[in-house]
């Protein structure tokens, strides 16, 4: 790849030939995200009929459309685009996009992706000499409108440099046009944006400062299992020799950067010129998350279909179209992430930071105002655990809720919603609760066509401030400081705390401070251990 492209895509690490026996089994299998288990009976989840998107500088090739493609391509695509139109045959095909697509939808035996039956729409922005954030936004919007505006997740394994941002003294404050575009599109098109995390030295910081999606760092292997944050990932406290660079390329106001960690070390992919090679980088961690969304959404559609047709069903009775909402997907994926391996195997790995610290040694664990760790986010992607979290069903606050579940709801300003957990929680067990909601970004729609057009801008209406608590019902007024998340700057609150004593508890979602609308929708997921 050309150096100019590599600089913006992030480091690919060493590229080398690999054994076909390794394939994607390590990263997609039990040693990685454990999605292979969902491919098998009785789950049989492959992402069927679920649309996902891919936006990069170039695009993947489509067999039967591009003459440059050959019959041994490991995947088929739903469609390919150049910005806001169909792609011209044989133009803007890029090896990097091909490799990223492999992780998501490869159908090749021995090189099977996370969601091999998903419908992938691959879009190219084009040469950066003739494109910037407006063209990147246009491309993202066009991708989100595919499949009758039903694209469940969009993968960004690329980004733009602060050096190219037209703002004077640009920083990662969420105000770049592309960042605001991503947050606007997530809300308006109801799609989860999955953004590859920045890897330093001017790499791809924009739009890693988005609010409404997921930013992904990559993990490396220890003893053949993905358990450590890769060193090139930017994140952590701005100290030491690299302080000036780190300050420039992390979010301002102390806002969390990384949302989730996924495998990105020695990932086997298809390269059109060299067949199978091994690559590393956050570019290849993000598609593990995007593909996982397709698996979960296939499950959701299966549930909805059986309910609609009144078929006998083993699925939980509490389910609705709200399962498709991006806030729900974000809350579910983050809440099901691995942090600390437990004797019960509820979490299957302990994740270590670059300094070999665990989540229990992080500021996020100690400080209620910091919801996510700067390097580890909420932890490491575990797709099977996310399935368990999601399949527990939707539960509303008007009734008692089980120890595991999720909800999509809303809360009014200066009020709260309480979720009473039916079973007593066990002392010493860990409770995990995640709340996700949107920053409100609106389009300055000059021609009133309800779409972004080149030359238009976005307006940041701000972020309503929600807080999250796990409260003992024996003493409603007493807040357990370790079981609270009260960030004033993030669009996610996350609790991972040890239950202090056996008893009855409730989850409280509080609307603490209004910045825009007086009613705030949110996604919520929880996982607790009963007595």
Order of alpha helices (4+ residues) and beta strands (2+ residues): alpha-beta-alpha-alpha-beta-beta-beta-alpha-beta-beta-beta-alpha-alpha-beta-alpha-beta-beta-beta-alpha-beta-beta-beta-alpha-alpha-alpha-alpha-beta-beta-beta-beta-beta-beta-beta-beta-beta-beta
